[in-house]
Amino acid sequence: MSEFRTGYLAIVGRPNVGKSTLTNRLVGAKVSITSSKAQTTRHSIRGIFTDADCQFIFVDTPGFQMQKSGALNRLMNRSVTQTLAGVDVVLFVVEAGRWGSGETDILKLMPEGRPVLLVINKIDRLKDKGLLLPFIQQRAAEFPFAEIIPVSAERAQGMAELLATAAKYLPEAPPVFDADDITDRSERFLAAELLREKLFRNVGEELPYGITVEIEKFEQEAEGESILRRIHAAIIVDRQAHKGIVIGKDGERLKRISSDARRDMEALFGGKVWLETWVKVKSGWADDERALKSLGYE
């Protein structure tokens, strides 16, 4: 009888290559937020998937920031490098047909003695499928990847193959988490992330990246056989002018953002959510390490 395997797998790559979508597909639940904007993922988030033979602990990391100025970017890059130092396997995610100096720079961060699997994502968007094999051959010639696996996280293609391949490189060890755990993050943290996702998706390019969410109160109370969660969330913006952008005309944009976030929270938590949101101005928070730590950035 084969021994059970458990291991930590870092999911790394430049921004917008689909790391968070891949994490959610592999876990089978939405534990990491997604949007088309860079810097959507700002924290290392662990997603857990357990089957009969293995427990995979995926660590979704922020996209590595080549523009390193600013406290927030420095903290995100520190999160990536610290994660790489403590995992068993690295899943280096790239977009099919795209390779530049960003990918080359990230390769230099790869820890010695740990298998690096190249995950070529978004193969469904590659118009000329004949370009995939030469792309794979070029990457294999540049770095000693343990494996190269083409996938489409968006369409859930190649997920079983990726799990089976990654399992070979996990150490024999008992599970760390319960079989039904999907993340080690608290509901309070996940609520803030889901609200921040809706902000990124609804404000488009109108609002800069100086926006975050702080859960000021998170309460649970019995409601029949289920649990009602009462969540009070402050949306932090960098400037007074940004406040109106988030609120929108007659408060309609903030209402839509809050409603969308509440629905996702209810789906993830499996119970009713009462969500109250408001907007606060905290100038310079993204470049103040003390303010970042008070907002949960590490």
C-alpha distance (Angstrom), angle and dihedral (degrees) to the residues before:
residue distance angle dihedral
M1 . . .
S2 3.81 . .
E3 3.78 119.2 .
F4 3.78 121.3 -109.6
R5 3.82 114.5 -101.9
T6 3.80 127.8 -146.0
G7 3.77 128.4 175.2
Y8 3.79 149.2 150.1
L9 3.80 117.7 -110.9
A10 3.80 120.6 -167.3
I11 3.79 115.8 -146.7
V12 3.81 106.3 -153.4
G13 3.79 138.6 166.0
R14 3.76 142.6 114.2
P15 3.82 119.3 -59.1
N16 3.81 119.6 -70.5
V17 3.80 99.6 17.8
G18 3.81 91.6 118.8
K19 3.81 103.0 -98.2
S20 3.79 95.6 144.4
T21 3.80 93.8 44.7
L22 3.80 88.1 50.9
T23 3.81 91.4 49.8
N24 3.80 91.7 52.0
R25 3.81 92.5 48.2
L26 3.79 92.9 49.9
V27 3.80 93.0 46.8
G28 3.80 93.8 42.2
A29 3.81 93.8 -131.6
K30 3.79 138.6 69.6
V31 3.80 104.6 -94.6
S32 3.80 97.7 138.9
I33 3.80 124.0 52.1
T34 3.79 122.7 -125.3
S35 3.79 138.5 -159.5
S36 3.79 138.3 145.6
K37 3.82 91.0 -104.9
A38 3.79 122.1 97.2
Q39 3.82 115.9 -117.1
T40 3.80 92.0 35.8
T41 3.81 89.5 130.1
R42 3.80 108.5 54.5
H43 3.80 101.0 158.7
S44 3.78 134.3 52.6
I45 3.80 103.7 -106.5
R46 3.80 124.1 -167.0
G47 3.78 118.1 -142.4
I48 3.80 117.9 -172.1
F49 3.79 129.8 -151.5
T50 3.80 122.1 177.0
D51 3.79 127.4 -173.9
A52 3.80 132.1 168.2
D53 3.80 94.3 -74.6
C54 3.80 108.4 24.0
Q55 3.77 146.7 32.7
F56 3.79 112.5 -148.4
I57 3.80 115.5 -162.2
F58 3.80 105.3 -166.5
V59 3.79 117.7 -163.5
D60 3.81 110.2 -156.6
T61 3.79 107.3 -157.6
P62 3.81 132.3 -164.7
G63 3.79 114.9 -94.4
F64 3.80 107.2 -90.4
Q65 3.80 108.2 -102.0
M66 3.79 114.8 -136.4
Q67 3.81 87.4 -174.6
K68 3.80 94.2 71.5
S69 3.80 100.6 177.5
G70 3.78 118.2 113.7
A71 3.78 130.9 48.2
L72 3.82 94.4 -100.3
N73 3.82 93.5 54.3
R74 3.81 91.0 46.2
L75 3.80 91.3 51.4
M76 3.82 92.1 48.4
N77 3.81 92.2 50.1
R78 3.80 90.2 47.4
S79 3.79 88.3 52.8
V80 3.83 90.7 54.3
T81 3.82 95.4 48.8
Q82 3.82 93.1 45.1
T83 3.79 90.6 50.0
L84 3.80 92.4 51.1
A85 3.79 90.6 53.5
G86 3.79 93.5 59.2
V87 3.81 107.9 41.1
D88 3.80 135.4 95.1
V89 3.81 97.9 -142.4
V90 3.81 134.7 20.9
L91 3.80 121.1 -145.1
F92 3.81 104.4 -161.4
V93 3.80 106.3 -162.2
V94 3.80 121.4 -156.0
E95 3.77 133.8 166.6
A96 3.80 116.7 -105.6
G97 3.79 110.8 -98.6
R98 3.81 94.6 7.5
W99 3.79 123.9 104.0
G100 3.77 126.5 149.9
S101 3.77 144.7 148.0
G102 3.81 89.9 -66.9
E103 3.79 91.9 63.2
T104 3.81 91.4 44.5
D105 3.79 90.9 52.0
I106 3.81 92.8 49.0
L107 3.81 90.6 51.3
K108 3.81 88.0 61.9
L109 3.82 88.5 63.4
M110 3.80 94.8 57.9
P111 3.83 111.7 122.9
E112 3.78 117.9 -118.1
G113 3.76 118.9 -112.2
R114 3.80 96.2 23.0
P115 3.80 124.9 105.4
V116 3.79 114.7 -110.3
L117 3.81 115.6 -155.9
L118 3.79 115.5 -162.2
V119 3.80 109.0 -140.0
I120 3.81 110.5 -163.9
N121 3.79 104.1 -157.7
K122 3.80 133.1 -169.2
I123 3.79 94.7 35.8
D124 3.81 87.2 152.7
R125 3.82 88.9 67.3
L126 3.79 94.5 54.2
K127 3.81 103.0 106.4
D128 3.80 95.4 -164.3
K129 3.82 105.3 48.2
G130 3.80 88.8 -171.6
L131 3.79 88.4 73.6
L132 3.80 93.5 64.3
L133 3.81 98.5 77.2
P134 3.85 94.8 48.9
F135 3.81 88.2 47.4
I136 3.82 90.3 53.2
Q137 3.82 91.5 47.2
Q138 3.82 91.9 50.6
R139 3.79 92.6 50.9
A140 3.81 92.5 46.9
A141 3.81 89.7 53.9
E142 3.82 92.5 52.7
F143 3.80 101.3 50.1
P144 3.83 137.0 14.7
F145 3.80 96.7 -112.4
A146 3.80 112.6 -177.8
E147 3.81 89.6 -140.1
I148 3.81 138.5 -5.6
I149 3.81 116.2 -145.9
P150 3.86 124.4 -178.6
V151 3.83 113.2 -148.9
S152 3.77 144.7 159.1
A153 3.80 108.8 -140.9
E154 3.80 91.5 -176.4
R155 3.81 91.9 57.3
A156 3.81 95.1 33.7
Q157 3.81 91.6 -119.5
G158 3.79 118.8 154.7
M159 3.81 96.2 9.4
A160 3.81 95.4 124.1
E161 3.81 91.0 47.6
L162 3.80 91.5 49.1
L163 3.81 92.6 50.4
A164 3.80 92.6 47.2
T165 3.79 91.6 48.8
A166 3.81 95.1 46.0
A167 3.82 91.6 47.7
K168 3.81 90.4 66.6
Y169 3.81 90.1 65.1
L170 3.80 98.8 48.1
P171 3.81 117.5 104.2
E172 3.78 121.6 -115.0
A173 3.80 104.6 -98.7
P174 3.81 140.1 130.3
P175 3.82 118.8 -96.2
V176 3.80 118.2 -81.5
F177 3.82 96.3 -157.2
D178 3.79 134.8 39.0
A179 3.80 115.1 -86.7
D180 3.82 93.6 -110.1
D181 3.83 96.4 47.4
I182 3.81 114.1 113.5
T183 3.83 100.0 178.8
D184 3.79 141.0 5.6
R185 3.81 91.9 -137.3
S186 3.80 121.1 105.7
E187 3.80 124.1 -112.9
R188 3.81 87.3 -114.7
F189 3.80 90.8 59.2
L190 3.81 92.9 44.2
A191 3.80 91.4 50.6
A192 3.81 90.7 55.3
E193 3.80 91.1 48.3
L194 3.81 94.3 49.6
L195 3.80 91.0 50.7
R196 3.81 91.1 48.0
E197 3.81 89.8 51.4
K198 3.80 91.0 55.6
L199 3.79 90.2 49.1
F200 3.79 91.2 53.5
R201 3.78 91.7 47.0
N202 3.81 97.4 45.8
V203 3.80 102.9 41.6
G204 3.80 93.8 49.7
E205 3.78 112.6 -175.9
E206 3.80 93.4 -23.8
L207 3.78 94.9 90.3
P208 3.82 126.2 53.4
Y209 3.78 122.4 -134.6
G210 3.80 93.5 -89.5
I211 3.80 91.8 105.1
T212 3.80 132.0 103.2
V213 3.81 141.0 150.7
E214 3.79 131.2 -115.6
I215 3.81 120.3 -167.5
E216 3.79 103.4 -143.7
K217 3.80 96.5 179.8
F218 3.82 132.7 14.3
E219 3.80 116.0 179.5
Q220 3.79 133.1 171.6
E221 3.78 127.2 -157.0
A222 3.78 134.1 173.5
E223 3.78 116.0 -102.8
G224 3.78 108.1 -179.1
E225 3.80 107.7 -59.9
S226 3.79 93.7 -20.9
I227 3.82 136.1 64.2
L228 3.79 124.6 -110.4
R229 3.79 114.1 -149.1
R230 3.81 117.6 -153.2
I231 3.79 110.0 -160.5
H232 3.80 126.3 -174.6
A233 3.81 110.7 -167.7
A234 3.80 131.4 -175.9
I235 3.80 117.6 -154.4
I236 3.81 107.4 -146.9
V237 3.81 118.9 -149.7
D238 3.77 129.5 179.7
R239 3.81 100.2 -132.1
Q240 3.77 138.7 30.7
A241 3.82 90.5 -121.0
H242 3.81 89.9 59.8
K243 3.79 91.9 59.1
G244 3.81 92.9 71.8
I245 3.80 91.3 48.0
V246 3.80 91.2 58.3
I247 3.81 94.9 43.2
G248 3.81 95.1 45.3
K249 3.79 128.4 -168.7
D250 3.80 110.5 -24.4
G251 3.80 88.6 -10.2
E252 3.81 92.3 -70.5
R253 3.80 97.5 132.2
L254 3.80 94.0 51.1
K255 3.81 89.8 47.5
R256 3.80 90.9 52.8
I257 3.81 92.7 46.5
S258 3.80 91.4 49.3
S259 3.81 93.8 46.8
D260 3.81 92.7 49.7
A261 3.81 91.3 47.9
R262 3.80 92.9 47.3
R263 3.81 92.0 52.9
D264 3.81 91.4 52.1
M265 3.81 91.0 47.4
E266 3.79 91.6 51.8
A267 3.81 90.9 49.3
L268 3.81 92.8 49.4
F269 3.82 98.0 40.5
G270 3.79 95.8 39.6
G271 3.80 96.0 -131.0
K272 3.79 145.7 72.5
V273 3.81 118.6 -65.9
W274 3.80 128.1 -158.9
L275 3.80 106.6 -161.0
E276 3.79 127.3 -170.4
T277 3.81 118.7 -175.1
W278 3.79 136.1 -178.5
V279 3.80 136.8 166.7
K280 3.83 125.9 -112.2
V281 3.80 129.9 -175.0
K282 3.81 116.3 -133.0
S283 3.81 108.0 168.0
G284 3.79 118.0 -144.5
W285 3.82 95.8 4.4
A286 3.83 93.6 138.7
D287 3.81 92.4 58.6
D288 3.81 97.5 42.4
E289 3.81 113.5 87.3
R290 3.79 92.3 -162.6
A291 3.81 91.5 53.0
L292 3.80 90.6 45.8
K293 3.81 92.0 54.4
S294 3.80 91.1 48.9
L295 3.83 87.5 54.3
G296 3.81 92.5 52.2
Y297 3.81 100.4 -96.5
E298 3.79 113.3 138.8
